[in-house]
Amino acid sequence: MIERKRRITFIVNPISGTQSKKDMPEVIEAVLDKEQFESRIIFTEYAGHAAEIAKACAAEQTDIVAAVGGDGTVNEVARSLVHTETALAIVPCGSGNGLARHLCLPIDTRKSLEIINQCRIESFDYGIINGLPFFCTCGMGFDAFISLKFAEAGKRGPITYVENVLREGLKYKPEVYEVTDDSGTHHYKAFLIACANASQYGNNAYIAPGATMKDGEMDVIIMEPFNALDAPQIAADLFMKTLGNNSKIKTFRTKHLEIHRATPGAIHYDGDPIMTDPDIDIHIEHLGIKIVTNPEATEDAAQPNPVLNAFSDFFNNINNVREDIERGGRRIHALNKLMLRKLSKH
């Protein structure tokens, strides 16, 4: 008896990232295993089109739907496949590629298609914030503000992200949040609250280095207000997977979170910002989506990033300057106290 071929639909966002997608059909034709797959390719034509196509594919019981694009395209496709038998595959072509990087999927197009050929499928968690599914991260405050700035930026990539963190972070006014989870209700004055299903925003910026998509929980990251001297270290910690060691960061894990703030404001889900009410509800759906994974790697493993060496040197230099400034400040403070004591004796 001959097994039927798996049906796979490639949904291609022609405007995501910086790469042209016009040659994508030829690349898919050259690499995809035709003995195993019966394929079709559909290019999106407008915002939301990917979600519509993926929903129709799931209704037709297509075996796999591959999102060819960035994090926004992945989110559109994935949210139409949750709690179905249709698996998500990712051909990362965006500027951040957060979910692909977390799952250690190759950024190279041909290599990502070879992963699809191996067709290992696993189930993973996803999150919902105010009814909106997310697969990597969601957040509010500075988190959503930066997402908005990043979306508006003419250039994308890690350098642009860090520039926004350093420049805009010092202007942003923190808010007070009422946060309720299984442990009770707490109040925090925070620059941001991020909820992570996966470990990173994208570009290897790790907001939750220890996050896993299979534990049924989200990692909650609360960033306290910081000053100009703190900003470079926070940015460095994002890229060096050491954010949890920063004194300005509080973290915990939970399945469900309710947040109240004084006024409506922006939130983001997988980097897409949107305005919402003061009340925010976030929870995790355990193992609710099937994803084609890399048989040779596990989630959470660090991936090489050629930009990081330059960032590391830059941030280490900044941190050295910060330490010099702080030492100088302590000396000045001690001298001032000594002068005051001497003056008080005359």
Protein Blocks (a to p, Z undefined) as FASTA:
>chain_A
ZZddddddddddfkgcjbdfklmmmmmmmmmcfklpccdddddfbehklmmmmmmmmmno
pabdcdeddfklmmmmmmmmgoiabdcddddfbfnommmmmnopafblklmmmmmmnopa
cddddddeehiacfkbgcehjllmmmmmmmmpmbgcjklmmmmmmmmmmmpccddddddd
fkbccddddfbdcddfblbfbjhiafblmbcfklopacddddddddfklmmmmmmmmmno
pmmmpmkbccdddfbdcdddfbdcdddeehiacdddfbdcddddehkbccdddfkbcehi
acddfklmmmmmmmmmmmmmmmmmmmmmmmmmmmmmmmmmmmmmZZ
